[in-house]
Amino acid sequence: MDTKTLFSGMALAFGAYASFSISDAFSKLLAGQLDPFEVAFSGGLFGFLILPFIRRSGESYLDIVRPQKWGMWLLRAGCVFVATAASVEAFMLLPMPEAFSLMFLMPLFVTILSVLLLKEKVTFWAWLAVVLGFAGVLIVLRPGFRELHWGHLCALVAAFANAGSVIAYRLADQERTRLSLFGSSLIGPLVGNGLLMGLHAQWPATLTAWVYLFGYGFLAALGQLMMMMATARAPANRVALPQYSQMVWGVALSYLVFHQSLDVWTFVGIIVLMSSGVLNWVRQKIRYERMAVKELLARRKARKAGRAGQLVR
């Protein structure tokens, strides 16, 4: 992979996480104006905007509801529904850095679920990165020294649901079209949040509310599109690293937009949390480089064996 392509993939990943962060800020701005389920519903609705960019030649839009593995499709739809509803509620109730710190527990849940359900082997360094991330979250929240409430639980539920979505995505990796995989992330929030918002739905009362609602849904969809483009240009371990830029966005938006100050311990926890992400990235980088070296040596060995066979003949 050339440097230019890798750089463009990383740049797209940074852009995707910026879009997600600003989208979350729009959902927080809607606190007290609209029901969280109604806001999450709009995110699924605006997600249809990127379907033309995902669809390949010969694919039908009906493929979003025609998966090969219905069980995994339904599981992912349910997980995405829970994650979107819980994350919107969390951002409405919590300062953005606190919400992000809990949602960054997703790698811990993915690691645990991959061991239990996928029987994957996890190295010592992977567990160390997970434990370090968990320690960072504890420093940010400091349970026992401050009151934890419904918003913290919602952020925790969102992290677990996102981890379930990742596992379901891995189990459904044999789907024949990308539309089938992406369809569950649209239909889940639309159906689930659509049913729940029916109890409290209301028409946005102001133009500002409409702007915030559109900003939340459109930027979430734009982030999904840029993330798909990023993964097509750069390895997964490189694309995952910029995720921690969301914490920087969270701190900046919390201070500049919502005028919420952060204490020293919160910054310490954020640094520890981001260090766990860097450790995980370094571990993945070393792993992939070793795999690449092994593959290169295997190819050279195969070429030598082929040449020796030709000389014998």
C-alpha positions as CSV (number, residue, x, y, z in Angstrom):
1,M,0.0,0.0,0.0
2,D,1.5,3.4,-1.0
3,T,1.9,6.2,1.4
4,K,-0.6,8.5,-0.4
5,T,-3.4,6.0,-0.2
6,L,-2.7,5.3,3.5
7,F,-2.7,9.0,4.3
8,S,-6.0,9.5,2.5
9,G,-7.5,6.6,4.5
10,M,-6.3,8.1,7.8
11,A,-7.6,11.5,6.8
12,L,-11.0,10.1,6.0
13,A,-11.0,8.3,9.4
14,F,-10.2,11.5,11.2
15,G,-13.0,13.2,9.2
16,A,-15.5,10.4,10.1
17,Y,-14.8,10.6,13.8
18,A,-15.1,14.4,13.7
19,S,-18.5,14.0,12.0
20,F,-19.6,11.5,14.7
21,S,-18.5,13.8,17.5
22,I,-20.3,16.9,16.1
23,S,-23.3,14.7,15.4
24,D,-23.3,13.7,19.1
25,A,-23.1,17.4,20.0
26,F,-26.2,18.1,18.0
27,S,-28.1,15.4,19.9
28,K,-27.0,17.0,23.1
29,L,-28.2,20.4,21.9
30,L,-31.7,18.8,21.5
31,A,-31.9,17.8,25.2
32,G,-35.2,19.0,26.5
33,Q,-36.6,19.7,23.1
34,L,-37.2,16.3,21.6
35,D,-37.6,12.8,22.9
36,P,-34.2,10.8,22.6
37,F,-36.0,8.0,20.6
38,E,-37.2,10.6,18.1
39,V,-33.6,11.9,17.7
40,A,-32.2,8.4,17.3
41,F,-35.0,7.6,14.7
42,S,-33.8,10.6,12.6
43,G,-30.3,9.1,12.6
44,G,-31.6,5.9,11.0
45,L,-33.7,7.9,8.5
46,F,-30.8,10.1,7.3
47,G,-28.7,6.9,7.0
48,F,-30.5,6.2,3.8
49,L,-28.7,9.1,2.2
50,I,-25.5,7.1,1.8
51,L,-27.1,4.0,0.3
52,P,-26.3,5.2,-3.3
53,F,-22.6,5.4,-2.4
54,I,-22.6,1.9,-0.9
55,R,-24.6,0.1,-3.6
56,R,-22.5,-1.7,-6.2
57,S,-23.5,-2.4,-9.8
58,G,-26.0,-5.3,-9.9
59,E,-27.1,-4.9,-6.3
60,S,-30.7,-4.2,-5.4
61,Y,-31.8,-1.8,-2.7
62,L,-34.0,-4.7,-1.5
63,D,-30.9,-6.4,-0.3
64,I,-30.9,-4.3,2.8
65,V,-33.8,-6.6,4.0
66,R,-32.7,-9.8,2.3
67,P,-29.7,-11.1,4.3
68,Q,-28.4,-14.7,4.1
69,K,-28.0,-14.9,7.8
70,W,-31.3,-13.6,9.4
71,G,-30.2,-14.4,12.9
72,M,-27.1,-12.3,12.8
73,W,-28.9,-9.6,10.8
74,L,-31.6,-9.3,13.5
75,L,-29.0,-9.4,16.3
76,R,-27.1,-6.6,14.7
77,A,-30.3,-4.6,14.1
78,G,-31.2,-4.9,17.7
79,C,-27.8,-4.0,18.9
80,V,-27.6,-0.9,16.7
81,F,-31.1,0.2,17.9
82,V,-30.1,-0.1,21.5
83,A,-26.8,1.6,20.9
84,T,-28.3,4.6,19.1
85,A,-31.1,5.1,21.6
86,A,-28.8,4.7,24.6
87,S,-26.0,6.9,23.2
88,V,-28.4,9.8,22.4
89,E,-29.8,9.6,26.0
90,A,-26.2,9.5,27.4
91,F,-25.1,12.6,25.5
92,M,-28.2,14.5,26.5
93,L,-27.5,13.8,30.2
94,L,-23.7,13.7,30.5
95,P,-20.8,15.9,29.6
96,M,-19.3,14.6,26.4
97,P,-16.0,13.5,27.8
98,E,-17.8,11.4,30.4
99,A,-20.0,9.8,27.8
100,F,-17.1,9.1,25.5
101,S,-15.0,7.5,28.3
102,L,-17.7,5.0,29.1
103,M,-18.4,4.3,25.4
104,F,-14.7,3.6,24.9
105,L,-15.2,0.5,27.1
106,M,-16.4,-1.1,23.9
107,P,-13.0,-2.8,23.2
108,L,-13.2,-4.4,26.6
109,F,-16.6,-5.9,25.8
110,V,-15.5,-6.9,22.3
111,T,-12.5,-8.7,23.8
112,I,-14.6,-10.6,26.3
113,L,-17.4,-11.5,23.8
114,S,-14.8,-12.6,21.2
115,V,-13.3,-15.0,23.8
116,L,-16.7,-16.4,24.9
117,L,-18.5,-16.5,21.6
118,L,-15.9,-16.6,18.9
119,K,-13.3,-18.6,20.9
120,E,-10.6,-16.2,19.8
121,K,-7.2,-16.2,21.5
122,V,-6.3,-12.8,23.2
123,T,-2.7,-12.0,24.0
124,F,-1.4,-10.5,27.2
125,W,-0.8,-7.2,25.5
126,A,-4.4,-7.0,24.3
127,W,-5.7,-7.6,27.9
128,L,-3.2,-5.0,29.2
129,A,-4.6,-2.4,26.8
130,V,-8.1,-3.3,27.9
131,V,-7.3,-3.1,31.6
132,L,-5.5,0.2,31.0
133,G,-8.6,1.6,29.3
134,F,-10.8,0.5,32.1
135,A,-8.5,2.2,34.6
136,G,-8.8,5.4,32.6
137,V,-12.6,5.2,32.7
138,L,-12.5,4.7,36.5
139,I,-10.3,7.7,36.9
140,V,-12.7,9.9,34.8
141,L,-15.8,8.7,36.7
142,R,-14.3,8.1,40.2
143,P,-17.2,5.9,41.5
144,G,-17.7,6.4,45.2
145,F,-16.5,10.0,45.1
146,R,-19.2,11.2,42.7
147,E,-22.8,10.2,42.0
148,L,-23.5,8.0,39.1
149,H,-26.9,8.2,37.4
150,W,-29.1,7.1,34.5
151,G,-26.9,8.8,31.9
152,H,-23.8,6.7,32.9
153,L,-25.9,3.5,32.6
154,C,-27.0,4.5,29.1
155,A,-23.4,5.1,28.0
156,L,-22.4,1.7,29.4
157,V,-25.3,0.0,27.6
158,A,-24.4,1.8,24.4
159,A,-20.8,0.5,24.7
160,F,-22.0,-3.1,25.3
161,A,-24.5,-2.9,22.4
162,N,-21.9,-1.6,20.0
163,A,-19.7,-4.5,21.0
164,G,-22.5,-6.9,20.3
165,S,-22.9,-5.2,16.9
166,V,-19.2,-5.8,16.1
167,I,-19.5,-9.5,17.1
168,A,-22.6,-9.9,14.9
169,Y,-20.8,-8.2,12.0
170,R,-17.9,-10.7,12.3
171,L,-20.3,-13.7,12.4
172,A,-22.2,-12.4,9.4
173,D,-19.0,-11.7,7.3
174,Q,-20.2,-14.1,4.5
175,E,-23.1,-11.8,3.4
176,R,-23.0,-11.5,-0.4
177,T,-23.7,-7.7,-0.4
178,R,-22.6,-4.7,1.6
179,L,-26.2,-3.5,1.5
180,S,-27.3,-6.5,3.5
181,L,-24.7,-5.8,6.2
182,F,-25.5,-2.1,6.3
183,G,-29.3,-2.6,6.2
184,S,-29.5,-3.9,9.7
185,S,-27.9,-0.7,11.0
186,L,-30.7,1.3,9.3
187,I,-33.7,-0.9,10.0
188,G,-32.9,-1.5,13.6
189,P,-33.0,2.2,14.7
190,L,-35.9,3.0,12.4
191,V,-38.2,0.2,13.8
192,G,-37.1,0.2,17.4
193,N,-36.9,3.9,17.9
194,G,-39.9,4.5,15.7
195,L,-42.1,2.3,18.0
196,L,-40.8,3.9,21.2
197,M,-41.0,7.5,20.0
198,G,-44.7,7.0,19.1
199,L,-45.4,7.5,22.8
200,H,-43.8,10.9,23.1
201,A,-43.2,12.1,19.5
202,Q,-43.7,15.7,18.8
203,W,-43.1,18.0,15.8
204,P,-39.9,20.1,16.2
205,A,-41.2,23.5,17.4
206,T,-38.4,25.8,16.1
207,L,-36.2,26.1,13.0
208,T,-33.2,25.7,15.3
209,A,-34.5,22.2,16.5
210,W,-34.9,21.2,12.8
211,V,-31.3,22.3,12.1
212,Y,-30.0,20.4,15.1
213,L,-32.0,17.3,14.1
214,F,-30.7,17.4,10.5
215,G,-27.2,18.0,11.7
216,Y,-27.3,15.0,14.0
217,G,-28.7,12.6,11.3
218,F,-26.8,13.9,8.3
219,L,-23.4,14.0,10.1
220,A,-23.9,10.5,11.5
221,A,-24.6,9.3,7.9
222,L,-21.7,11.2,6.5
223,G,-19.4,9.7,9.2
224,Q,-20.5,6.2,8.2
225,L,-19.8,7.0,4.5
226,M,-16.3,8.3,5.3
227,M,-15.6,5.4,7.5
228,M,-16.4,2.9,4.7
229,M,-14.2,4.9,2.4
230,A,-11.4,4.9,5.0
231,T,-11.5,1.2,5.5
232,A,-11.2,0.7,1.7
233,R,-7.9,2.7,1.7
234,A,-6.2,1.8,5.0
235,P,-5.8,-1.3,7.3
236,A,-8.3,-1.7,10.1
237,N,-5.7,-1.1,12.8
238,R,-4.8,2.3,11.2
239,V,-8.4,3.4,10.9
240,A,-9.2,2.5,14.5
241,L,-6.5,4.7,16.0
242,P,-8.1,8.1,15.1
243,Q,-11.2,7.0,17.1
244,Y,-9.5,8.6,20.2
245,S,-9.6,12.0,18.5
246,Q,-13.3,11.8,19.5
247,M,-12.2,12.5,23.0
248,V,-10.4,15.6,21.9
249,W,-13.5,16.7,20.1
250,G,-15.6,15.9,23.2
251,V,-13.4,18.0,25.5
252,A,-13.3,20.9,23.0
253,L,-17.1,20.9,22.3
254,S,-17.9,20.4,26.0
255,Y,-15.9,23.5,26.9
256,L,-16.6,25.8,23.9
257,V,-20.3,24.9,23.2
258,F,-21.7,23.7,26.5
259,H,-19.4,25.7,28.8
260,Q,-18.7,22.6,31.0
261,S,-15.3,22.8,32.7
262,L,-13.2,19.7,33.4
263,D,-11.2,18.9,36.5
264,V,-7.6,17.6,36.6
265,W,-8.6,14.0,37.3
266,T,-10.8,13.9,34.3
267,F,-7.8,15.0,32.1
268,V,-5.6,12.3,33.8
269,G,-8.3,9.7,33.1
270,I,-8.5,10.8,29.5
271,I,-4.8,10.5,29.0
272,V,-4.7,7.0,30.5
273,L,-7.7,6.0,28.3
274,M,-6.0,7.3,25.2
275,S,-2.8,5.6,26.1
276,S,-4.6,2.3,26.1
277,G,-5.7,3.0,22.5
278,V,-2.1,3.8,21.5
279,L,-0.9,0.6,23.1
280,N,-3.5,-1.4,21.3
281,W,-2.6,0.3,18.0
282,V,1.1,-0.5,18.5
283,R,0.3,-4.1,19.3
284,Q,-1.8,-4.5,16.2
285,K,0.8,-2.7,14.1
286,I,3.5,-5.2,15.3
287,R,1.2,-8.1,14.7
288,Y,0.3,-7.1,11.1
289,E,4.0,-6.4,10.3
290,R,5.0,-9.8,11.6
291,M,2.2,-11.4,9.5
292,A,3.4,-9.5,6.4
293,V,7.0,-10.6,7.0
294,K,5.9,-14.2,7.3
295,E,3.9,-14.0,4.2
296,L,6.8,-12.4,2.3
297,L,9.2,-15.2,3.5
298,A,6.7,-17.9,2.5
299,R,6.4,-16.4,-1.0
300,R,10.2,-16.3,-1.4
301,K,10.5,-19.9,-0.2
302,A,7.8,-20.9,-2.7
303,R,9.6,-19.1,-5.5
304,K,12.9,-20.8,-4.6
305,A,11.3,-24.2,-4.5
306,G,9.7,-23.5,-7.9
307,R,13.1,-22.6,-9.4
308,A,14.8,-25.6,-7.9
309,G,12.1,-27.8,-9.4
310,Q,12.7,-26.3,-12.9
311,L,16.4,-26.9,-12.6
312,V,15.8,-30.6,-11.7
313,R,13.7,-31.0,-14.8
